[in-house]
Amino acid sequence: MIYQKQLKADNLSQLTNENTISTPKYDREHLDIGIVHLGPGAFHRGHQAVFTENAMNLSGENWGICGVSLRSATARDILAKQDNLYTLAILDKKICYQVIGAIKEILVAQEQSDDILARMSAVNTKLVTLTITEKGYCLGTDGTLDLTHKDIKHDLESPENPVSAIGFIVESLKQRRQKKINAFNVLSCDNVSGNGDKLRRAVLDYAGQFDKPLQLWIDQNVAFPNSMVDSITPKTESYTIESVSKAINLRDNWPIQRESFTQWVIENNWEGERPDWENVGVIFTDDVEGFEKAKLRLLNCLHSTLAYAGSLAGFETVFDVTSDEGFYEYITQLATDEIIGSFRPPKELDVISYSHEIIQRFLNPSIRHLLAQIAYDGSQKIQMRILPIIEDNMALGRSTKLLSLSVSLV
């Protein structure tokens, strides 16, 4: 289908079904940038950017986002034609749509490094966030910065023209220190255990290679909180573009689709300005590790169990196998009898409600999550997802009957 008009700021008033398509409620035209995000991929645009959008809709505060692509120019080139607007399709039994305006600009590192450093060192920038995967931290097997990594070698030789996330963070902090501008805080949003601690190690190791006073200044002034994120965000396909464009009756060339459930847990160990995230569902806690353990033991253990058993039974997706009455009863009993009680949940989490919510997520007909994808590399996954639960249950004298079946199927 050919749409006469593109999704753009001037066309928002022409959206169809205005009552079911949410649009920015704040003054986007005069929105200042307060966050620089490294790695504006699908997960960021469907998760952290949405939390920030919702916070601004609630408070009207200025927390516009500058997205920084470290490699590809695709996101910048597509979204620039849409005034950096895009549609979030929230997939559930009923699909809802929200136009997201939090991202004000996207810059590309290979072409605009000076502009990126200027943005990161600007007074208005209070926070740098990242979704670059653990590989982007450039750490070696011993947990310290890999000085042989090609990007790190490049940046140490030419620190004022960085290519790595670590190089950009340190160089912009150096410029802020020289200009006597307060440091920003750095928040990793990667699906990595201890992500803030690992990022802090990389940044301090890098700064210490050429500027010990800068390293000390960063250590004393920059917070690197750990965080945990969760939400299934399927890849944008051609059918996504067509279905979303049809729903809003404007052409959106890069929408995002995501399940309705979303979780963001951030370590509550830092000061400084930040969006009003806690009023739109973000949990600030002293026990991020406890939330990570709950996710591993309930979401990931049940996922792996369904993947192995369901595949053998001839099912293809999580929805298909969970819809089977026998499998539904099995994972419900597994969660109740052998997983809940194997660990101490964080005080902010109602673990029984959380387990019920997870199983209901599996019954989302709009999410096509392949069992084969979850089962891949199973011998590695069970070491984190299943074996520790068995060990803890044995120590506590609890049953491991159902868990043992899960392991036997790998």
WOTABEL-V872055 format. One line per field, one symbol per residue. phi: phi as a letter, one per 20 degrees, with the letter a starting at -180 (. if undefined). burial: b if it has 9 or more other C-alpha atoms within 8 Angstrom, else e. A space follows every 50 residues. Layout:
phi = ???
burial = ???
//
This chain:
phi = .defcefbgfdffegelgfddecgdeeffdfeedcddeneeffffecfff gfgfffgedmfecfddedefceeggffffgfdlmebdedeebgdedcbed dfeebcddgfdcffffffffefgffdbddbccmggffleefendfefeff ffgfffecfecfceffffffffffffffemdgfeeccfdfecfmfffffg gffffffffcbfffgfffgeddecffbccbrfcfffdffffffffffemc fdebfcdbfffbcbdcfecbdofbgeffecofddbecfgfffffffeeff ffgfgfffffffenedcfffffffgffffffffgffecefoebefffede ffffffffffffeffedddffffffgmffefffdecgffffffffemefc gffffgffef
burial = eebeebbbeebbeebeeeeebbbbeeeeeebebbbbbbbbebbbbbbbbb bbbbbbbeebebbbbbbbbbeeeebbebbbebbbbbbbbbbbeeebbbbb bbbbbbbbbeebbeebbbbbbeeebbbbbbbbbbeebbbeeeebbbeeee ebbbbbeebeebbbbbbbbbbbbbbbbeeebebbbbbbbbbeebbbbbbb bbbbbbbbeeebebbeebeeebbbbbbbbebebeebeeebbbebbbebbb bbebbbbbbeebbbbbbeeeeeeebbbeebbbebbeebebbbbbbbbbbb bbbbbbbbbbbeeebbbbbbbbbeeebbeebbbbbbbbbbebeebeeeee beebbeebbeebbbeebeebbbebbeebeeebbbbbbbbbebbbeeeebb ebbbebbeee
//
